[in-house]
Amino acid sequence: MQPETRFKLAIMKKLKELPNSWWLKTNEKSVRGIPDIIGCINGYFYAFELKVGRNSASSLQKKVVDDICKANGKACVVRPEDLVDLIRHLRSVATITYQAYDNLEPESLDIEEYKLSPSDYRQLKL
């Protein structure tokens, strides 16, 4: 099994443990440039292009990640060393709603404070 395939399986296992989320591992025969994993967590769209070793994102993959960010989705290239920070971030996004209803009236939750801008995601080192 290729290293990137092993990484994809490992990250999918972690992602599927997150509450309030849905994830899809895209097929290797899908449209060129589509990120390896797409999903939704607590109403936010995420896409991850997975890379291992010296592999880097192609110009098309970078453009797709950038286009997703411009559309207010969250997208980035993820490497194995980024996994802990990525899961930590996604756990916080997954639990925003639960925290809000435990401690606040829904109208008083400023969801904007939890959002990252598209440029934050393009520059994010997870």
Phi and psi in radians as a Rosetta constraint file:
Dihedral C 1 N 2 CA 2 C 2 CIRCULARHARMONIC -1.181 0.35
Dihedral N 2 CA 2 C 2 N 3 CIRCULARHARMONIC 2.602 0.35
Dihedral C 2 N 3 CA 3 C 3 CIRCULARHARMONIC -0.985 0.35
Dihedral N 3 CA 3 C 3 N 4 CIRCULARHARMONIC -0.698 0.35
Dihedral C 3 N 4 CA 4 C 4 CIRCULARHARMONIC -1.169 0.35
Dihedral N 4 CA 4 C 4 N 5 CIRCULARHARMONIC -0.603 0.35
Dihedral C 4 N 5 CA 5 C 5 CIRCULARHARMONIC -1.159 0.35
Dihedral N 5 CA 5 C 5 N 6 CIRCULARHARMONIC -0.751 0.35
Dihedral C 5 N 6 CA 6 C 6 CIRCULARHARMONIC -1.070 0.35
Dihedral N 6 CA 6 C 6 N 7 CIRCULARHARMONIC -0.741 0.35
Dihedral C 6 N 7 CA 7 C 7 CIRCULARHARMONIC -1.109 0.35
Dihedral N 7 CA 7 C 7 N 8 CIRCULARHARMONIC -0.739 0.35
Dihedral C 7 N 8 CA 8 C 8 CIRCULARHARMONIC -1.063 0.35
Dihedral N 8 CA 8 C 8 N 9 CIRCULARHARMONIC -0.754 0.35
Dihedral C 8 N 9 CA 9 C 9 CIRCULARHARMONIC -1.143 0.35
Dihedral N 9 CA 9 C 9 N 10 CIRCULARHARMONIC -0.693 0.35
Dihedral C 9 N 10 CA 10 C 10 CIRCULARHARMONIC -1.156 0.35
Dihedral N 10 CA 10 C 10 N 11 CIRCULARHARMONIC -0.767 0.35
Dihedral C 10 N 11 CA 11 C 11 CIRCULARHARMONIC -1.214 0.35
Dihedral N 11 CA 11 C 11 N 12 CIRCULARHARMONIC -0.643 0.35
Dihedral C 11 N 12 CA 12 C 12 CIRCULARHARMONIC -1.082 0.35
Dihedral N 12 CA 12 C 12 N 13 CIRCULARHARMONIC -0.678 0.35
Dihedral C 12 N 13 CA 13 C 13 CIRCULARHARMONIC -1.052 0.35
Dihedral N 13 CA 13 C 13 N 14 CIRCULARHARMONIC -0.777 0.35
Dihedral C 13 N 14 CA 14 C 14 CIRCULARHARMONIC -1.168 0.35
Dihedral N 14 CA 14 C 14 N 15 CIRCULARHARMONIC -0.744 0.35
Dihedral C 14 N 15 CA 15 C 15 CIRCULARHARMONIC -1.113 0.35
Dihedral N 15 CA 15 C 15 N 16 CIRCULARHARMONIC -0.689 0.35
Dihedral C 15 N 16 CA 16 C 16 CIRCULARHARMONIC -1.199 0.35
Dihedral N 16 CA 16 C 16 N 17 CIRCULARHARMONIC -0.271 0.35
Dihedral C 16 N 17 CA 17 C 17 CIRCULARHARMONIC -1.401 0.35
Dihedral N 17 CA 17 C 17 N 18 CIRCULARHARMONIC -0.263 0.35
Dihedral C 17 N 18 CA 18 C 18 CIRCULARHARMONIC -1.313 0.35
Dihedral N 18 CA 18 C 18 N 19 CIRCULARHARMONIC 2.376 0.35
Dihedral C 18 N 19 CA 19 C 19 CIRCULARHARMONIC -1.286 0.35
Dihedral N 19 CA 19 C 19 N 20 CIRCULARHARMONIC 2.811 0.35
Dihedral C 19 N 20 CA 20 C 20 CIRCULARHARMONIC 1.048 0.35
Dihedral N 20 CA 20 C 20 N 21 CIRCULARHARMONIC 0.642 0.35
Dihedral C 20 N 21 CA 21 C 21 CIRCULARHARMONIC -2.512 0.35
Dihedral N 21 CA 21 C 21 N 22 CIRCULARHARMONIC 2.812 0.35
Dihedral C 21 N 22 CA 22 C 22 CIRCULARHARMONIC -2.443 0.35
Dihedral N 22 CA 22 C 22 N 23 CIRCULARHARMONIC 2.350 0.35
Dihedral C 22 N 23 CA 23 C 23 CIRCULARHARMONIC -2.362 0.35
Dihedral N 23 CA 23 C 23 N 24 CIRCULARHARMONIC 2.576 0.35
Dihedral C 23 N 24 CA 24 C 24 CIRCULARHARMONIC -2.350 0.35
Dihedral N 24 CA 24 C 24 N 25 CIRCULARHARMONIC 2.211 0.35
Dihedral C 24 N 25 CA 25 C 25 CIRCULARHARMONIC -1.531 0.35
Dihedral N 25 CA 25 C 25 N 26 CIRCULARHARMONIC 2.030 0.35
Dihedral C 25 N 26 CA 26 C 26 CIRCULARHARMONIC -1.244 0.35
Dihedral N 26 CA 26 C 26 N 27 CIRCULARHARMONIC 2.700 0.35
Dihedral C 26 N 27 CA 27 C 27 CIRCULARHARMONIC -1.386 0.35
Dihedral N 27 CA 27 C 27 N 28 CIRCULARHARMONIC 2.468 0.35
Dihedral C 27 N 28 CA 28 C 28 CIRCULARHARMONIC -1.037 0.35
Dihedral N 28 CA 28 C 28 N 29 CIRCULARHARMONIC -0.383 0.35
Dihedral C 28 N 29 CA 29 C 29 CIRCULARHARMONIC -1.682 0.35
Dihedral N 29 CA 29 C 29 N 30 CIRCULARHARMONIC 0.213 0.35
Dihedral C 29 N 30 CA 30 C 30 CIRCULARHARMONIC -1.320 0.35
Dihedral N 30 CA 30 C 30 N 31 CIRCULARHARMONIC -3.040 0.35
Dihedral C 30 N 31 CA 31 C 31 CIRCULARHARMONIC -1.067 0.35
Dihedral N 31 CA 31 C 31 N 32 CIRCULARHARMONIC 2.372 0.35
Dihedral C 31 N 32 CA 32 C 32 CIRCULARHARMONIC -1.031 0.35
Dihedral N 32 CA 32 C 32 N 33 CIRCULARHARMONIC 2.419 0.35
Dihedral C 32 N 33 CA 33 C 33 CIRCULARHARMONIC 1.609 0.35
Dihedral N 33 CA 33 C 33 N 34 CIRCULARHARMONIC -0.293 0.35
Dihedral C 33 N 34 CA 34 C 34 CIRCULARHARMONIC -1.199 0.35
Dihedral N 34 CA 34 C 34 N 35 CIRCULARHARMONIC 2.299 0.35
Dihedral C 34 N 35 CA 35 C 35 CIRCULARHARMONIC -1.001 0.35
Dihedral N 35 CA 35 C 35 N 36 CIRCULARHARMONIC 2.742 0.35
Dihedral C 35 N 36 CA 36 C 36 CIRCULARHARMONIC -1.125 0.35
Dihedral N 36 CA 36 C 36 N 37 CIRCULARHARMONIC -0.615 0.35
Dihedral C 36 N 37 CA 37 C 37 CIRCULARHARMONIC -2.328 0.35
Dihedral N 37 CA 37 C 37 N 38 CIRCULARHARMONIC 2.320 0.35
Dihedral C 37 N 38 CA 38 C 38 CIRCULARHARMONIC -2.209 0.35
Dihedral N 38 CA 38 C 38 N 39 CIRCULARHARMONIC 2.676 0.35
Dihedral C 38 N 39 CA 39 C 39 CIRCULARHARMONIC -2.991 0.35
Dihedral N 39 CA 39 C 39 N 40 CIRCULARHARMONIC 3.134 0.35
Dihedral C 39 N 40 CA 40 C 40 CIRCULARHARMONIC -2.364 0.35
Dihedral N 40 CA 40 C 40 N 41 CIRCULARHARMONIC 2.329 0.35
Dihedral C 40 N 41 CA 41 C 41 CIRCULARHARMONIC -2.380 0.35
Dihedral N 41 CA 41 C 41 N 42 CIRCULARHARMONIC 2.071 0.35
Dihedral C 41 N 42 CA 42 C 42 CIRCULARHARMONIC 0.959 0.35
Dihedral N 42 CA 42 C 42 N 43 CIRCULARHARMONIC 0.592 0.35
Dihedral C 42 N 43 CA 43 C 43 CIRCULARHARMONIC 1.567 0.35
Dihedral N 43 CA 43 C 43 N 44 CIRCULARHARMONIC -0.001 0.35
Dihedral C 43 N 44 CA 44 C 44 CIRCULARHARMONIC -1.833 0.35
Dihedral N 44 CA 44 C 44 N 45 CIRCULARHARMONIC 2.344 0.35
Dihedral C 44 N 45 CA 45 C 45 CIRCULARHARMONIC -1.479 0.35
Dihedral N 45 CA 45 C 45 N 46 CIRCULARHARMONIC 2.301 0.35
Dihedral C 45 N 46 CA 46 C 46 CIRCULARHARMONIC -2.222 0.35
Dihedral N 46 CA 46 C 46 N 47 CIRCULARHARMONIC 2.582 0.35
Dihedral C 46 N 47 CA 47 C 47 CIRCULARHARMONIC -2.503 0.35
Dihedral N 47 CA 47 C 47 N 48 CIRCULARHARMONIC 2.371 0.35
Dihedral C 47 N 48 CA 48 C 48 CIRCULARHARMONIC -2.235 0.35
Dihedral N 48 CA 48 C 48 N 49 CIRCULARHARMONIC 2.210 0.35
Dihedral C 48 N 49 CA 49 C 49 CIRCULARHARMONIC -1.689 0.35
Dihedral N 49 CA 49 C 49 N 50 CIRCULARHARMONIC 2.068 0.35
Dihedral C 49 N 50 CA 50 C 50 CIRCULARHARMONIC -1.646 0.35
Dihedral N 50 CA 50 C 50 N 51 CIRCULARHARMONIC 2.366 0.35
Dihedral C 50 N 51 CA 51 C 51 CIRCULARHARMONIC -2.420 0.35
Dihedral N 51 CA 51 C 51 N 52 CIRCULARHARMONIC 2.485 0.35
Dihedral C 51 N 52 CA 52 C 52 CIRCULARHARMONIC -2.241 0.35
Dihedral N 52 CA 52 C 52 N 53 CIRCULARHARMONIC 2.782 0.35
Dihedral C 52 N 53 CA 53 C 53 CIRCULARHARMONIC 1.014 0.35
Dihedral N 53 CA 53 C 53 N 54 CIRCULARHARMONIC -2.354 0.35
Dihedral C 53 N 54 CA 54 C 54 CIRCULARHARMONIC -1.560 0.35
Dihedral N 54 CA 54 C 54 N 55 CIRCULARHARMONIC -0.014 0.35
Dihedral C 54 N 55 CA 55 C 55 CIRCULARHARMONIC -1.074 0.35
Dihedral N 55 CA 55 C 55 N 56 CIRCULARHARMONIC 2.494 0.35
Dihedral C 55 N 56 CA 56 C 56 CIRCULARHARMONIC -2.303 0.35
Dihedral N 56 CA 56 C 56 N 57 CIRCULARHARMONIC 2.814 0.35
Dihedral C 56 N 57 CA 57 C 57 CIRCULARHARMONIC -1.204 0.35
Dihedral N 57 CA 57 C 57 N 58 CIRCULARHARMONIC 2.435 0.35
Dihedral C 57 N 58 CA 58 C 58 CIRCULARHARMONIC -1.268 0.35
Dihedral N 58 CA 58 C 58 N 59 CIRCULARHARMONIC 2.927 0.35
Dihedral C 58 N 59 CA 59 C 59 CIRCULARHARMONIC -1.094 0.35
Dihedral N 59 CA 59 C 59 N 60 CIRCULARHARMONIC -0.633 0.35
Dihedral C 59 N 60 CA 60 C 60 CIRCULARHARMONIC -1.147 0.35
Dihedral N 60 CA 60 C 60 N 61 CIRCULARHARMONIC -0.763 0.35
Dihedral C 60 N 61 CA 61 C 61 CIRCULARHARMONIC -1.089 0.35
Dihedral N 61 CA 61 C 61 N 62 CIRCULARHARMONIC -0.712 0.35
Dihedral C 61 N 62 CA 62 C 62 CIRCULARHARMONIC -1.107 0.35
Dihedral N 62 CA 62 C 62 N 63 CIRCULARHARMONIC -0.706 0.35
Dihedral C 62 N 63 CA 63 C 63 CIRCULARHARMONIC -1.118 0.35
Dihedral N 63 CA 63 C 63 N 64 CIRCULARHARMONIC -0.750 0.35
Dihedral C 63 N 64 CA 64 C 64 CIRCULARHARMONIC -1.103 0.35
Dihedral N 64 CA 64 C 64 N 65 CIRCULARHARMONIC -0.775 0.35
Dihedral C 64 N 65 CA 65 C 65 CIRCULARHARMONIC -1.022 0.35
Dihedral N 65 CA 65 C 65 N 66 CIRCULARHARMONIC -0.795 0.35
Dihedral C 65 N 66 CA 66 C 66 CIRCULARHARMONIC -1.103 0.35
Dihedral N 66 CA 66 C 66 N 67 CIRCULARHARMONIC -0.747 0.35
Dihedral C 66 N 67 CA 67 C 67 CIRCULARHARMONIC -1.097 0.35
Dihedral N 67 CA 67 C 67 N 68 CIRCULARHARMONIC -0.695 0.35
Dihedral C 67 N 68 CA 68 C 68 CIRCULARHARMONIC -1.105 0.35
Dihedral N 68 CA 68 C 68 N 69 CIRCULARHARMONIC -0.759 0.35
Dihedral C 68 N 69 CA 69 C 69 CIRCULARHARMONIC -1.116 0.35
Dihedral N 69 CA 69 C 69 N 70 CIRCULARHARMONIC -0.701 0.35
Dihedral C 69 N 70 CA 70 C 70 CIRCULARHARMONIC -1.117 0.35
Dihedral N 70 CA 70 C 70 N 71 CIRCULARHARMONIC -0.469 0.35
Dihedral C 70 N 71 CA 71 C 71 CIRCULARHARMONIC -1.543 0.35
Dihedral N 71 CA 71 C 71 N 72 CIRCULARHARMONIC 0.236 0.35
Dihedral C 71 N 72 CA 72 C 72 CIRCULARHARMONIC 1.231 0.35
Dihedral N 72 CA 72 C 72 N 73 CIRCULARHARMONIC 0.312 0.35
Dihedral C 72 N 73 CA 73 C 73 CIRCULARHARMONIC -1.502 0.35
Dihedral N 73 CA 73 C 73 N 74 CIRCULARHARMONIC 3.044 0.35
Dihedral C 73 N 74 CA 74 C 74 CIRCULARHARMONIC -1.995 0.35
Dihedral N 74 CA 74 C 74 N 75 CIRCULARHARMONIC 2.139 0.35
Dihedral C 74 N 75 CA 75 C 75 CIRCULARHARMONIC -2.580 0.35
Dihedral N 75 CA 75 C 75 N 76 CIRCULARHARMONIC 2.538 0.35
Dihedral C 75 N 76 CA 76 C 76 CIRCULARHARMONIC -2.886 0.35
Dihedral N 76 CA 76 C 76 N 77 CIRCULARHARMONIC 2.905 0.35
Dihedral C 76 N 77 CA 77 C 77 CIRCULARHARMONIC -1.513 0.35
Dihedral N 77 CA 77 C 77 N 78 CIRCULARHARMONIC 2.322 0.35
Dihedral C 77 N 78 CA 78 C 78 CIRCULARHARMONIC -2.116 0.35
Dihedral N 78 CA 78 C 78 N 79 CIRCULARHARMONIC 2.321 0.35
Dihedral C 78 N 79 CA 79 C 79 CIRCULARHARMONIC -1.992 0.35
Dihedral N 79 CA 79 C 79 N 80 CIRCULARHARMONIC 2.812 0.35
Dihedral C 79 N 80 CA 80 C 80 CIRCULARHARMONIC -0.919 0.35
Dihedral N 80 CA 80 C 80 N 81 CIRCULARHARMONIC -0.640 0.35
Dihedral C 80 N 81 CA 81 C 81 CIRCULARHARMONIC -1.229 0.35
Dihedral N 81 CA 81 C 81 N 82 CIRCULARHARMONIC -0.216 0.35
Dihedral C 81 N 82 CA 82 C 82 CIRCULARHARMONIC -1.588 0.35
Dihedral N 82 CA 82 C 82 N 83 CIRCULARHARMONIC -0.176 0.35
Dihedral C 82 N 83 CA 83 C 83 CIRCULARHARMONIC -1.036 0.35
Dihedral N 83 CA 83 C 83 N 84 CIRCULARHARMONIC -0.768 0.35
Dihedral C 83 N 84 CA 84 C 84 CIRCULARHARMONIC -1.074 0.35
Dihedral N 84 CA 84 C 84 N 85 CIRCULARHARMONIC -0.818 0.35
Dihedral C 84 N 85 CA 85 C 85 CIRCULARHARMONIC -1.156 0.35
Dihedral N 85 CA 85 C 85 N 86 CIRCULARHARMONIC -0.659 0.35
Dihedral C 85 N 86 CA 86 C 86 CIRCULARHARMONIC -1.085 0.35
Dihedral N 86 CA 86 C 86 N 87 CIRCULARHARMONIC -0.867 0.35
Dihedral C 86 N 87 CA 87 C 87 CIRCULARHARMONIC -1.110 0.35
Dihedral N 87 CA 87 C 87 N 88 CIRCULARHARMONIC -0.691 0.35
Dihedral C 87 N 88 CA 88 C 88 CIRCULARHARMONIC -1.040 0.35
Dihedral N 88 CA 88 C 88 N 89 CIRCULARHARMONIC -0.811 0.35
Dihedral C 88 N 89 CA 89 C 89 CIRCULARHARMONIC -1.084 0.35
Dihedral N 89 CA 89 C 89 N 90 CIRCULARHARMONIC -0.810 0.35
Dihedral C 89 N 90 CA 90 C 90 CIRCULARHARMONIC -1.139 0.35
Dihedral N 90 CA 90 C 90 N 91 CIRCULARHARMONIC -0.604 0.35
Dihedral C 90 N 91 CA 91 C 91 CIRCULARHARMONIC -1.073 0.35
Dihedral N 91 CA 91 C 91 N 92 CIRCULARHARMONIC -0.699 0.35
Dihedral C 91 N 92 CA 92 C 92 CIRCULARHARMONIC -1.162 0.35
Dihedral N 92 CA 92 C 92 N 93 CIRCULARHARMONIC -0.666 0.35
Dihedral C 92 N 93 CA 93 C 93 CIRCULARHARMONIC -1.171 0.35
Dihedral N 93 CA 93 C 93 N 94 CIRCULARHARMONIC -0.707 0.35
Dihedral C 93 N 94 CA 94 C 94 CIRCULARHARMONIC -1.118 0.35
Dihedral N 94 CA 94 C 94 N 95 CIRCULARHARMONIC -0.494 0.35
Dihedral C 94 N 95 CA 95 C 95 CIRCULARHARMONIC -1.793 0.35
Dihedral N 95 CA 95 C 95 N 96 CIRCULARHARMONIC 0.070 0.35
Dihedral C 95 N 96 CA 96 C 96 CIRCULARHARMONIC -0.963 0.35
Dihedral N 96 CA 96 C 96 N 97 CIRCULARHARMONIC -0.858 0.35
Dihedral C 96 N 97 CA 97 C 97 CIRCULARHARMONIC -1.075 0.35
Dihedral N 97 CA 97 C 97 N 98 CIRCULARHARMONIC -0.783 0.35
Dihedral C 97 N 98 CA 98 C 98 CIRCULARHARMONIC -1.097 0.35
Dihedral N 98 CA 98 C 98 N 99 CIRCULARHARMONIC -0.764 0.35
Dihedral C 98 N 99 CA 99 C 99 CIRCULARHARMONIC -1.083 0.35
Dihedral N 99 CA 99 C 99 N 100 CIRCULARHARMONIC -0.702 0.35
Dihedral C 99 N 100 CA 100 C 100 CIRCULARHARMONIC -1.093 0.35
Dihedral N 100 CA 100 C 100 N 101 CIRCULARHARMONIC -0.798 0.35
Dihedral C 100 N 101 CA 101 C 101 CIRCULARHARMONIC -1.349 0.35
Dihedral N 101 CA 101 C 101 N 102 CIRCULARHARMONIC -0.409 0.35
Dihedral C 101 N 102 CA 102 C 102 CIRCULARHARMONIC -1.264 0.35
Dihedral N 102 CA 102 C 102 N 103 CIRCULARHARMONIC -0.644 0.35
Dihedral C 102 N 103 CA 103 C 103 CIRCULARHARMONIC -2.074 0.35
Dihedral N 103 CA 103 C 103 N 104 CIRCULARHARMONIC -0.273 0.35
Dihedral C 103 N 104 CA 104 C 104 CIRCULARHARMONIC -2.386 0.35
Dihedral N 104 CA 104 C 104 N 105 CIRCULARHARMONIC 2.794 0.35
Dihedral C 104 N 105 CA 105 C 105 CIRCULARHARMONIC -1.317 0.35
Dihedral N 105 CA 105 C 105 N 106 CIRCULARHARMONIC 2.451 0.35
Dihedral C 105 N 106 CA 106 C 106 CIRCULARHARMONIC -0.928 0.35
Dihedral N 106 CA 106 C 106 N 107 CIRCULARHARMONIC -0.630 0.35
Dihedral C 106 N 107 CA 107 C 107 CIRCULARHARMONIC -1.163 0.35
Dihedral N 107 CA 107 C 107 N 108 CIRCULARHARMONIC -0.397 0.35
Dihedral C 107 N 108 CA 108 C 108 CIRCULARHARMONIC -1.585 0.35
Dihedral N 108 CA 108 C 108 N 109 CIRCULARHARMONIC -0.075 0.35
Dihedral C 108 N 109 CA 109 C 109 CIRCULARHARMONIC -1.407 0.35
Dihedral N 109 CA 109 C 109 N 110 CIRCULARHARMONIC 2.129 0.35
Dihedral C 109 N 110 CA 110 C 110 CIRCULARHARMONIC -1.603 0.35
Dihedral N 110 CA 110 C 110 N 111 CIRCULARHARMONIC 1.551 0.35
Dihedral C 110 N 111 CA 111 C 111 CIRCULARHARMONIC -1.099 0.35
Dihedral N 111 CA 111 C 111 N 112 CIRCULARHARMONIC -0.411 0.35
Dihedral C 111 N 112 CA 112 C 112 CIRCULARHARMONIC -1.046 0.35
Dihedral N 112 CA 112 C 112 N 113 CIRCULARHARMONIC -0.534 0.35
Dihedral C 112 N 113 CA 113 C 113 CIRCULARHARMONIC -1.168 0.35
Dihedral N 113 CA 113 C 113 N 114 CIRCULARHARMONIC -0.318 0.35
Dihedral C 113 N 114 CA 114 C 114 CIRCULARHARMONIC -1.615 0.35
Dihedral N 114 CA 114 C 114 N 115 CIRCULARHARMONIC -0.183 0.35
Dihedral C 114 N 115 CA 115 C 115 CIRCULARHARMONIC -1.465 0.35
Dihedral N 115 CA 115 C 115 N 116 CIRCULARHARMONIC 2.519 0.35
Dihedral C 115 N 116 CA 116 C 116 CIRCULARHARMONIC -1.795 0.35
Dihedral N 116 CA 116 C 116 N 117 CIRCULARHARMONIC 2.544 0.35
Dihedral C 116 N 117 CA 117 C 117 CIRCULARHARMONIC -1.322 0.35
Dihedral N 117 CA 117 C 117 N 118 CIRCULARHARMONIC 2.820 0.35
Dihedral C 117 N 118 CA 118 C 118 CIRCULARHARMONIC -0.959 0.35
Dihedral N 118 CA 118 C 118 N 119 CIRCULARHARMONIC -0.665 0.35
Dihedral C 118 N 119 CA 119 C 119 CIRCULARHARMONIC -1.202 0.35
Dihedral N 119 CA 119 C 119 N 120 CIRCULARHARMONIC -0.554 0.35
Dihedral C 119 N 120 CA 120 C 120 CIRCULARHARMONIC -1.048 0.35
Dihedral N 120 CA 120 C 120 N 121 CIRCULARHARMONIC -0.761 0.35
Dihedral C 120 N 121 CA 121 C 121 CIRCULARHARMONIC -1.209 0.35
Dihedral N 121 CA 121 C 121 N 122 CIRCULARHARMONIC -0.641 0.35
Dihedral C 121 N 122 CA 122 C 122 CIRCULARHARMONIC -1.118 0.35
Dihedral N 122 CA 122 C 122 N 123 CIRCULARHARMONIC -0.528 0.35
Dihedral C 122 N 123 CA 123 C 123 CIRCULARHARMONIC -1.745 0.35
Dihedral N 123 CA 123 C 123 N 124 CIRCULARHARMONIC -0.083 0.35
Dihedral C 123 N 124 CA 124 C 124 CIRCULARHARMONIC -1.133 0.35
Dihedral N 124 CA 124 C 124 N 125 CIRCULARHARMONIC 2.240 0.35
Dihedral C 124 N 125 CA 125 C 125 CIRCULARHARMONIC -1.816 0.35
Dihedral N 125 CA 125 C 125 N 126 CIRCULARHARMONIC 1.635 0.35
